């Protein structure tokens, strides 16, 4: 089958494409995508382009800001596969969630759901009716790789302190930092709330499987879980938030360890360094958002404003560059392994379909479909048969050439078992007109009259 021959070629092309995109020479063209530690869910799900049914543009939290109103008829929004693959290859055992939204009163909704083969891995649920915000996940004793073979109804439900910040009905800014043994919650400009998970069965398993499904503002196949309200911002980070990703003038928070976003970019030969700022929130040295990484030998990164020819900074930058390249290669290796598995599954599926008895191929003869195994005779005395979607014809002799009809019978070619029929005259009968009939005299005998 042509599809079976095409699959290996498709696999090779996808593998080469993945390696090409991960190469340093492509980095400058892909900084806006590969260097992002944050996935904009509204952008990735086509919400900001107005391409989702049941979502409308509304006024945001402040004048000039645009938000998006979600209604009950909004479909389940599942993160596209390319973004999920990036999340799989970038996350290192932690996740972050940043939301700015407004939830309807007296409602219950799933804000984010992670699933694998129909089994729940992680779920964040907000209920403004009962004023609760809970994080649900299966026990750590069950690995994600076994979700398709085990059904565990024993689900942890972690009630986050402070209740649901959406209960008041106003706009809320929320950030969540998820780690295996630690959950950090940031709400507006309130104090940080941290939940430590000390028990072994309370640990959150954040080793994400290859068949991960991420659903925003609902849970797949659960219509009652849909979010009703408005979203201004919805982002998922490949790293847990250790501090709030926005500024609060009333709070003085400790400066976090150096991160890719707080790094200084120094071009070789340049004099003043450039500090990375996020104009959207006006915060410098914030949570990891964008990693600036160029070709080897062209850019030097340091976390201090020191001369570029510093030997210590050079060694540090080389170590960071090597570390990031190793992480990128690990991600490519994971992607290639997944492509190999998918290629094997597709090949087995094609082989099954080719041998499946329920799939019967048909032939087309003079515009008419003929089922496989059927035979017919053409006007040119050819016997044709449909076999596996192809017509095979063999020439046959004219059945009337041997004059099979007797006693003056006329031979006519047909599709009967003999290939002909005999039209018998009135003086004969039988299949071959082989039985003569006695003739009946129609003359009236003459009689003489005597006196």
LINMOFEN-V122148 format. One record per pair of residues at least 6 apart in sequence whose C-alpha atoms are under 7 Angstrom apart, sorted by the first residue. I is the first residue (numbers start at 1). J is the second residue. D is the distance in whole Angstrom. If there is no record, write none. Layout:
BEGIN
i->(I	I)
j->(J	J)
d->(D	D)
END
This chain:
BEGIN
i->(4	4	7	11	11	15	18	19	22	24	25	27	28	35	35	35	36	36	36	37	37	37	37	37	38	38	38	38	38	39	39	39	40	40	40	41	41	42	42	44	45	45	46	53	54	54	54	54	55	55	55	55	55	56	56	57	57	57	57	58	58	58	58	59	59	59	60	60	60	61	66	67	67	67	68	68	68	69	69	69	70	70	70	70	71	71	72	72	76	76	76	77	77	78	78	78	78	79	79	87	88	89	90	91	91	93	93	93	94	94	94	94	94	94	95	95	95	95	95	95	95	96	96	96	96	96	96	96	96	96	97	97	97	97	97	97	98	98	98	98	98	98	99	99	99	99	99	99	100	100	100	100	100	100	100	100	101	101	101	101	101	101	101	102	102	102	102	102	102	102	102	103	103	103	103	103	104	104	104	105	105	105	105	106	106	107	107	107	108	108	108	108	109	109	109	109	109	109	109	110	110	110	110	110	110	110	110	110	110	111	111	111	111	111	111	111	112	112	112	112	112	112	113	113	113	113	113	113	113	113	114	114	114	114	114	114	114	114	115	115	115	115	115	116	116	116	116	117	119	121	121	122	122	123	123	123	124	124	124	125	125	125	126	126	126	126	127	127	128	128	128	131	131	131	132	132	132	133	133	133	133	134	134	134	134	135	135	135	136	136	136	136	137	137	137	138	138	138	139	139	139	139	140	140	140	140	140	141	144	144	145	165	166	172	173	173	174	174	174	175	175	175	175	176	176	176	176	177	177	177	177	177	177	178	178	179	180	180	180	180	181	181	181	181	181	182	182	182	183	183	183	184	184	184	185	185	185	186	186	186	189	197	217	217	218	218	218	219	241	245	245	246	246	247	258	259	260	260	260	261	261	261	261	261	261	261	261	262	262	262	262	263	263	263	264	264	264	264	264	264	264	265	265	265	265	266	266	266	266	266	266	267	267	267	268	268	268	273	276	277	277	278	300	300	301	302	302	360	361	361	361	361	362	362	362	362	362	363	363	363	363	363	363	363	363	364	370	371	372	372	372	372	373	373	373	374	374	375	375	375	375	376	376	376	377	377	377	381	381	381	381	382	382	382	382	383	383	383	383	384	384	384	384	385	385	385	386	399	399	399	400	400	400	400	404	405	405	405	405	406	406	406	407	407	407	408	408	409	409	409	409	409	410	410	410	411	411	411	411	412	412	412	413	413	413	414	414	422	422	422	424	427	427	428	428	428	428	429	429)
j->(347	350	343	339	343	336	332	332	328	295	295	294	294	290	291	292	289	290	291	237	238	288	289	290	235	236	237	238	289	235	236	237	234	235	236	234	235	48	234	79	77	79	52	74	70	71	73	74	68	69	70	71	74	68	69	66	67	68	69	66	67	68	69	65	66	67	66	67	232	171	232	230	231	232	230	231	232	229	230	231	227	228	229	230	228	229	226	228	215	218	220	215	216	213	214	215	216	214	215	238	208	331	238	238	239	179	206	207	178	179	206	238	239	240	177	178	179	237	238	239	240	176	177	178	236	237	238	239	240	241	175	176	177	235	236	237	174	175	176	234	235	236	173	174	175	233	234	235	171	172	173	174	231	232	233	234	171	172	173	230	231	232	233	166	169	170	171	172	229	230	231	166	169	228	229	230	169	228	229	128	129	167	169	128	129	127	128	129	126	127	128	225	125	126	127	218	225	226	227	123	124	125	126	217	218	219	225	226	227	124	125	126	216	217	218	227	123	124	215	216	217	218	122	123	124	214	215	216	218	219	120	121	122	123	212	213	214	215	121	122	212	213	214	147	211	212	213	148	147	137	138	136	137	135	136	137	134	135	136	133	134	135	132	133	134	164	133	164	164	166	167	163	164	167	159	163	164	159	160	163	164	157	158	159	160	157	158	159	155	156	157	158	155	156	157	154	155	156	155	156	201	202	201	202	203	204	205	201	208	209	209	172	172	188	187	188	186	187	188	185	186	187	244	184	185	186	241	183	184	185	240	241	242	184	240	240	203	204	205	206	196	197	198	203	204	195	196	197	194	195	196	193	194	195	192	193	194	192	193	244	248	203	226	227	225	226	227	225	287	286	287	281	283	283	303	288	288	290	291	276	285	286	287	288	289	290	291	276	284	285	286	301	302	303	273	274	275	276	301	302	303	273	274	300	301	273	274	299	300	301	308	298	299	300	298	299	300	305	284	283	284	284	314	317	317	313	317	372	371	372	388	389	369	370	371	372	389	369	370	371	372	386	389	390	391	370	386	386	386	387	388	389	385	386	387	385	386	383	384	385	386	383	384	385	383	384	415	395	396	397	398	393	394	395	396	393	394	395	396	391	392	393	394	391	392	393	392	413	419	420	411	412	413	420	432	411	422	432	433	432	433	434	428	433	434	424	425	422	423	424	425	433	422	423	424	420	421	422	423	420	421	422	419	420	421	420	421	431	432	433	433	436	437	434	435	436	437	435	436)
d->(6	7	7	7	7	6	7	7	7	5	6	6	6	5	5	7	6	5	7	6	6	7	5	6	6	6	4	6	6	6	5	6	6	5	7	6	5	6	6	7	7	6	7	6	6	6	5	4	6	5	5	7	6	6	5	7	6	5	6	6	5	6	6	6	5	6	5	5	6	6	7	6	6	4	5	5	6	6	4	7	7	5	5	6	5	7	6	6	7	6	6	6	6	7	6	4	6	5	6	6	7	5	6	5	7	7	5	6	6	5	6	7	5	5	6	5	7	6	5	5	5	6	5	6	6	5	6	6	4	5	5	5	7	6	5	6	6	4	7	6	5	6	6	5	6	5	5	7	7	6	4	6	6	5	5	7	6	6	7	5	4	6	7	6	6	6	5	6	6	5	7	6	6	6	4	7	6	6	5	6	7	7	6	5	4	6	6	6	6	4	6	7	6	6	6	7	5	5	5	7	6	4	6	6	5	6	5	6	6	6	6	7	6	4	6	7	6	5	6	5	6	7	6	5	7	6	5	6	7	6	6	5	5	6	7	6	5	6	5	7	6	5	7	7	6	5	6	6	6	6	6	6	5	6	5	6	6	5	6	6	5	7	6	5	7	6	6	7	6	6	4	5	5	6	7	4	5	6	6	5	5	6	5	4	6	6	5	7	7	5	5	6	6	5	7	7	5	6	6	7	6	7	6	7	6	6	6	7	7	6	6	7	6	6	6	5	6	5	6	6	5	7	6	6	5	6	6	6	5	7	4	4	6	7	5	6	5	5	6	7	6	5	7	5	7	6	5	6	6	5	7	6	4	6	6	5	6	5	7	6	6	6	6	5	5	4	6	6	7	6	6	6	7	6	7	6	6	7	5	7	6	7	7	5	6	5	6	7	7	4	6	7	6	5	7	6	5	7	6	6	6	6	6	7	5	5	7	6	5	6	7	7	5	6	6	6	7	7	7	6	5	6	7	6	5	6	7	7	7	6	6	5	6	6	5	5	5	6	5	6	7	6	5	6	6	6	7	7	5	5	6	7	6	5	6	6	6	7	5	4	7	6	5	7	5	6	7	6	5	7	6	6	5	4	5	5	5	6	7	7	5	4	6	6	5	6	6	7	6	6	6	7	7	7	7	6	6	5	6	6	5	6	6	6	7	7	7	6	5	4	6	6	5	5	7	7	6	5	7	5	5	6	6	4	7	5	7	7	6	7	5	6	5	7	5	4	5	5	6)
END
